[in-house]
Amino acid sequence: MTLKTIRLELARNPDFPEGSAAHGYDLKAPLDAAGHLDADAWRKQRAECRVRRFWAGEGDRNGELIHTRQGWAFSYEPGDADDEAIYKLDRHLFRTGEYVTITEPDGDSHTFRIASVK
């Protein structure tokens, strides 16, 4: 299965009323024909399922898409201290304009708009 590149950009919020294309993630992950995460394909291509976090004023962070007992997350280093949980990732439809919520390790949650799927 071909991996898709999914771009997530910060959705509008009190700090960014128009959202922000300078804050987000580029994710490589397998999607099924309907546009949902394909967990079976992820198991086979896990090493290729990568994420890049870009945040204005900070350096990029590169990591991987992982599955834990708590669900799906982005992880940048061994251990779970830096993991960013993704709310119900396995149920999301990855289509431009849809939304995804990601929780940072400190507990702050941010909503991101799917800007593109290629």
CYANA upper distance limits for C-alpha pairs under 8 A (distance plus 0.5 A):
  1 MET  CA     30 PRO  CA      7.22
  1 MET  CA     41 ALA  CA      7.22
  2 THR  CA     30 PRO  CA      6.85
  3 LEU  CA     28 LYS  CA      6.45
  3 LEU  CA     29 ALA  CA      5.62
  3 LEU  CA     30 PRO  CA      5.01
  3 LEU  CA     31 LEU  CA      7.66
  3 LEU  CA     49 CYS  CA      8.30
  4 LYS  CA     27 LEU  CA      8.41
  4 LYS  CA     28 LYS  CA      5.95
  4 LYS  CA     29 ALA  CA      5.97
  4 LYS  CA     30 PRO  CA      6.34
  4 LYS  CA     31 LEU  CA      7.35
  4 LYS  CA    117 VAL  CA      6.97
  4 LYS  CA    118 LYS  CA      5.98
  5 THR  CA     26 ASP  CA      7.15
  5 THR  CA     27 LEU  CA      6.06
  5 THR  CA     28 LYS  CA      5.08
  5 THR  CA     29 ALA  CA      7.24
  5 THR  CA    116 SER  CA      8.40
  5 THR  CA    117 VAL  CA      6.20
  5 THR  CA    118 LYS  CA      5.70
  6 ILE  CA     26 ASP  CA      6.19
  6 ILE  CA     27 LEU  CA      5.52
  6 ILE  CA     28 LYS  CA      6.77
  6 ILE  CA     29 ALA  CA      8.13
  6 ILE  CA     94 PHE  CA      8.27
  6 ILE  CA    114 ILE  CA      7.60
  6 ILE  CA    115 ALA  CA      8.15
  6 ILE  CA    116 SER  CA      6.29
  6 ILE  CA    117 VAL  CA      5.07
  6 ILE  CA    118 LYS  CA      7.09
  7 ARG  CA     24 GLY  CA      7.97
  7 ARG  CA     25 TYR  CA      6.36
  7 ARG  CA     26 ASP  CA      5.10
  7 ARG  CA     27 LEU  CA      6.87
  7 ARG  CA    114 ILE  CA      6.41
  7 ARG  CA    115 ALA  CA      5.92
  7 ARG  CA    116 SER  CA      5.76
  7 ARG  CA    117 VAL  CA      7.07
  8 LEU  CA     24 GLY  CA      5.79
  8 LEU  CA     25 TYR  CA      5.56
  8 LEU  CA     26 ASP  CA      6.84
  8 LEU  CA     27 LEU  CA      8.42
  8 LEU  CA    100 VAL  CA      8.49
  8 LEU  CA    112 PHE  CA      6.10
  8 LEU  CA    113 ARG  CA      6.04
  8 LEU  CA    114 ILE  CA      5.15
  8 LEU  CA    115 ALA  CA      6.14
  8 LEU  CA    116 SER  CA      7.99
  9 GLU  CA     19 GLY  CA      7.99
  9 GLU  CA     20 SER  CA      6.71
  9 GLU  CA     21 ALA  CA      5.69
  9 GLU  CA     22 ALA  CA      7.84
  9 GLU  CA     23 HIS  CA      6.37
  9 GLU  CA     24 GLY  CA      4.93
  9 GLU  CA     25 TYR  CA      7.18
  9 GLU  CA    112 PHE  CA      5.67
  9 GLU  CA    113 ARG  CA      5.85
  9 GLU  CA    114 ILE  CA      7.00
  9 GLU  CA    115 ALA  CA      6.75
 10 LEU  CA     19 GLY  CA      5.85
 10 LEU  CA     20 SER  CA      5.59
 10 LEU  CA     21 ALA  CA      7.01
 10 LEU  CA     22 ALA  CA      8.38
 10 LEU  CA     23 HIS  CA      6.04
 10 LEU  CA     24 GLY  CA      6.11
 10 LEU  CA    110 HIS  CA      7.82
 10 LEU  CA    111 THR  CA      6.77
 10 LEU  CA    112 PHE  CA      4.88
 10 LEU  CA    113 ARG  CA      6.72
 11 ALA  CA     16 PHE  CA      8.29
 11 ALA  CA     18 GLU  CA      7.88
 11 ALA  CA     19 GLY  CA      4.86
 11 ALA  CA     20 SER  CA      7.13
 11 ALA  CA    110 HIS  CA      8.39
 11 ALA  CA    111 THR  CA      6.10
 11 ALA  CA    112 PHE  CA      5.21
 11 ALA  CA    113 ARG  CA      5.82
 12 ARG  CA     16 PHE  CA      5.90
 12 ARG  CA     17 PRO  CA      5.30
 12 ARG  CA     18 GLU  CA      5.50
 12 ARG  CA     19 GLY  CA      4.21
 12 ARG  CA     20 SER  CA      7.79
 13 ASN  CA     17 PRO  CA      5.79
 13 ASN  CA     18 GLU  CA      8.10
 13 ASN  CA     19 GLY  CA      7.06
 16 PHE  CA     20 SER  CA      6.95
 20 SER  CA     24 GLY  CA      8.49
 22 ALA  CA     54 PHE  CA      7.53
 22 ALA  CA     55 TRP  CA      6.56
 22 ALA  CA     56 ALA  CA      5.97
 23 HIS  CA     53 ARG  CA      8.43
 23 HIS  CA     54 PHE  CA      6.19
 23 HIS  CA     55 TRP  CA      4.88
 23 HIS  CA     56 ALA  CA      6.48
 24 GLY  CA     53 ARG  CA      6.42
 24 GLY  CA     54 PHE  CA      5.92
 24 GLY  CA     55 TRP  CA      6.80
 24 GLY  CA    112 PHE  CA      7.73
 25 TYR  CA     51 VAL  CA      7.14
 25 TYR  CA     52 ARG  CA      5.99
 25 TYR  CA     53 ARG  CA      4.99
 25 TYR  CA     54 PHE  CA      6.45
 26 ASP  CA     51 VAL  CA      6.11
 26 ASP  CA     52 ARG  CA      5.66
 26 ASP  CA     53 ARG  CA      7.16
 27 LEU  CA     49 CYS  CA      7.81
 27 LEU  CA     50 ARG  CA      6.42
 27 LEU  CA     51 VAL  CA      4.92
 27 LEU  CA     52 ARG  CA      7.05
 28 LYS  CA     48 GLU  CA      7.82
 28 LYS  CA     49 CYS  CA      5.58
 28 LYS  CA     50 ARG  CA      5.83
 28 LYS  CA     51 VAL  CA      6.87
 29 ALA  CA     37 LEU  CA      7.64
 29 ALA  CA     42 TRP  CA      7.47
 29 ALA  CA     48 GLU  CA      8.34
 29 ALA  CA     49 CYS  CA      5.60
 29 ALA  CA     50 ARG  CA      7.85
 29 ALA  CA     65 LEU  CA      8.45
 30 PRO  CA     37 LEU  CA      6.51
 30 PRO  CA     38 ASP  CA      6.04
 30 PRO  CA     39 ALA  CA      8.37
 30 PRO  CA     41 ALA  CA      6.68
 30 PRO  CA     42 TRP  CA      6.67
 30 PRO  CA     49 CYS  CA      8.32
 31 LEU  CA     35 GLY  CA      5.80
 31 LEU  CA     36 HIS  CA      5.69
 31 LEU  CA     37 LEU  CA      5.02
 31 LEU  CA     38 ASP  CA      5.45
 31 LEU  CA     94 PHE  CA      8.40
 32 ASP  CA     36 HIS  CA      5.99
 32 ASP  CA     37 LEU  CA      6.79
 32 ASP  CA     38 ASP  CA      5.79
 34 ALA  CA     93 LEU  CA      8.14
 35 GLY  CA     93 LEU  CA      5.92
 35 GLY  CA     94 PHE  CA      5.66
 35 GLY  CA     95 ARG  CA      7.26
 36 HIS  CA     90 ASP  CA      7.25
 36 HIS  CA     91 ARG  CA      7.28
 36 HIS  CA     92 HIS  CA      6.56
 36 HIS  CA     93 LEU  CA      5.55
 36 HIS  CA     94 PHE  CA      6.49
 37 LEU  CA     89 LEU  CA      7.87
 37 LEU  CA     90 ASP  CA      6.14
 37 LEU  CA     91 ARG  CA      8.24
 37 LEU  CA     92 HIS  CA      8.01
 37 LEU  CA     93 LEU  CA      8.41
 37 LEU  CA     94 PHE  CA      8.28
 38 ASP  CA     42 TRP  CA      6.67
 39 ALA  CA     43 ARG  CA      6.77
 39 ALA  CA     90 ASP  CA      8.27
 40 ASP  CA     44 LYS  CA      7.16
 41 ALA  CA     45 GLN  CA      6.58
 42 TRP  CA     46 ARG  CA      5.55
 42 TRP  CA     49 CYS  CA      7.61
 45 GLN  CA     49 CYS  CA      7.14
 46 ARG  CA     65 LEU  CA      8.11
 46 ARG  CA     66 ILE  CA      8.47
 47 ALA  CA     64 GLU  CA      8.16
 49 CYS  CA     64 GLU  CA      6.43
 49 CYS  CA     65 LEU  CA      6.20
 50 ARG  CA     62 ASN  CA      7.86
 50 ARG  CA     63 GLY  CA      6.28
 50 ARG  CA     64 GLU  CA      4.78
 50 ARG  CA     65 LEU  CA      6.38
 51 VAL  CA     62 ASN  CA      6.27
 51 VAL  CA     63 GLY  CA      5.69
 51 VAL  CA     64 GLU  CA      5.86
 51 VAL  CA     65 LEU  CA      7.12
 51 VAL  CA     74 PHE  CA      7.56
 52 ARG  CA     60 ASP  CA      7.10
 52 ARG  CA     61 ARG  CA      6.12
 52 ARG  CA     62 ASN  CA      5.02
 52 ARG  CA     63 GLY  CA      6.90
 53 ARG  CA     60 ASP  CA      6.07
 53 ARG  CA     61 ARG  CA      5.53
 53 ARG  CA     62 ASN  CA      6.87
 54 PHE  CA     58 GLU  CA      7.92
 54 PHE  CA     59 GLY  CA      7.50
 54 PHE  CA     60 ASP  CA      5.32
 54 PHE  CA     61 ARG  CA      7.27
 55 TRP  CA     59 GLY  CA      7.59
 55 TRP  CA     60 ASP  CA      7.34
 61 ARG  CA     76 TYR  CA      7.46
 62 ASN  CA     76 TYR  CA      6.59
 63 GLY  CA     74 PHE  CA      7.08
 63 GLY  CA     75 SER  CA      5.88
 63 GLY  CA     76 TYR  CA      4.60
 63 GLY  CA     77 GLU  CA      7.72
 64 GLU  CA     74 PHE  CA      6.17
 64 GLU  CA     75 SER  CA      5.95
 64 GLU  CA     76 TYR  CA      7.00
 65 LEU  CA     72 TRP  CA      7.69
 65 LEU  CA     73 ALA  CA      6.45
 65 LEU  CA     74 PHE  CA      5.34
 65 LEU  CA     75 SER  CA      7.02
 66 ILE  CA     72 TRP  CA      6.27
 66 ILE  CA     73 ALA  CA      5.89
 66 ILE  CA     74 PHE  CA      6.61
 66 ILE  CA     75 SER  CA      7.22
 67 HIS  CA     71 GLY  CA      5.97
 67 HIS  CA     72 TRP  CA      4.94
 67 HIS  CA     73 ALA  CA      6.76
 68 THR  CA     72 TRP  CA      6.69
 68 THR  CA     73 ALA  CA      7.97
 71 GLY  CA     85 ALA  CA      7.83
 71 GLY  CA     86 ILE  CA      8.04
 71 GLY  CA     88 LYS  CA      7.97
 72 TRP  CA     85 ALA  CA      6.59
 72 TRP  CA     86 ILE  CA      6.12
 72 TRP  CA     87 TYR  CA      8.13
 72 TRP  CA     88 LYS  CA      8.06
 72 TRP  CA     89 LEU  CA      6.82
 72 TRP  CA     90 ASP  CA      8.26
 73 ALA  CA     83 ASP  CA      6.57
 73 ALA  CA     84 GLU  CA      5.72
 73 ALA  CA     85 ALA  CA      4.74
 73 ALA  CA     86 ILE  CA      5.78
 74 PHE  CA     83 ASP  CA      6.07
 74 PHE  CA     84 GLU  CA      5.59
 74 PHE  CA     85 ALA  CA      7.08
 74 PHE  CA     86 ILE  CA      8.07
 75 SER  CA     80 ASP  CA      7.78
 75 SER  CA     82 ASP  CA      6.83
 75 SER  CA     83 ASP  CA      5.09
 75 SER  CA     84 GLU  CA      7.06
 76 TYR  CA     82 ASP  CA      7.08
 76 TYR  CA     83 ASP  CA      7.48
 77 GLU  CA     82 ASP  CA      7.36
 79 GLY  CA     83 ASP  CA      8.46
 81 ALA  CA    105 PRO  CA      7.13
 82 ASP  CA    104 GLU  CA      8.34
 82 ASP  CA    105 PRO  CA      6.08
 83 ASP  CA    104 GLU  CA      7.65
 83 ASP  CA    105 PRO  CA      6.39
 84 GLU  CA    102 ILE  CA      6.87
 84 GLU  CA    103 THR  CA      5.87
 84 GLU  CA    104 GLU  CA      5.21
 84 GLU  CA    105 PRO  CA      6.16
 85 ALA  CA    102 ILE  CA      6.15
 85 ALA  CA    103 THR  CA      5.56
 85 ALA  CA    104 GLU  CA      7.28
 85 ALA  CA    105 PRO  CA      8.31
 86 ILE  CA    100 VAL  CA      7.90
 86 ILE  CA    101 THR  CA      6.51
 86 ILE  CA    102 ILE  CA      5.05
 86 ILE  CA    103 THR  CA      6.88
 87 TYR  CA    100 VAL  CA      7.57
 87 TYR  CA    101 THR  CA      6.01
 87 TYR  CA    102 ILE  CA      6.68
 87 TYR  CA    103 THR  CA      8.13
 88 LYS  CA     92 HIS  CA      7.18
 89 LEU  CA    100 VAL  CA      8.10
 92 HIS  CA    100 VAL  CA      7.87
 93 LEU  CA     98 GLU  CA      7.62
 94 PHE  CA     98 GLU  CA      7.31
 94 PHE  CA    114 ILE  CA      7.58
 94 PHE  CA    117 VAL  CA      7.68
 95 ARG  CA    114 ILE  CA      7.12
 95 ARG  CA    116 SER  CA      7.84
 95 ARG  CA    117 VAL  CA      7.14
 96 THR  CA    113 ARG  CA      8.17
 96 THR  CA    114 ILE  CA      5.49
 96 THR  CA    115 ALA  CA      5.86
 96 THR  CA    116 SER  CA      5.72
 96 THR  CA    117 VAL  CA      7.09
 97 GLY  CA    113 ARG  CA      6.36
 97 GLY  CA    114 ILE  CA      5.80
 97 GLY  CA    115 ALA  CA      6.82
 98 GLU  CA    113 ARG  CA      6.30
 98 GLU  CA    114 ILE  CA      5.96
 99 TYR  CA    111 THR  CA      7.11
 99 TYR  CA    112 PHE  CA      6.02
 99 TYR  CA    113 ARG  CA      5.02
 99 TYR  CA    114 ILE  CA      6.43
100 VAL  CA    111 THR  CA      6.18
100 VAL  CA    112 PHE  CA      5.71
100 VAL  CA    113 ARG  CA      6.95
100 VAL  CA    114 ILE  CA      7.87
101 THR  CA    109 SER  CA      7.09
101 THR  CA    110 HIS  CA      6.12
101 THR  CA    111 THR  CA      4.85
101 THR  CA    112 PHE  CA      6.62
102 ILE  CA    109 SER  CA      6.07
102 ILE  CA    110 HIS  CA      6.03
102 ILE  CA    111 THR  CA      6.93
102 ILE  CA    112 PHE  CA      8.15
103 THR  CA    107 GLY  CA      6.31
103 THR  CA    108 ASP  CA      6.07
103 THR  CA    109 SER  CA      4.63
103 THR  CA    110 HIS  CA      6.92
104 GLU  CA    108 ASP  CA      5.89
104 GLU  CA    109 SER  CA      6.68
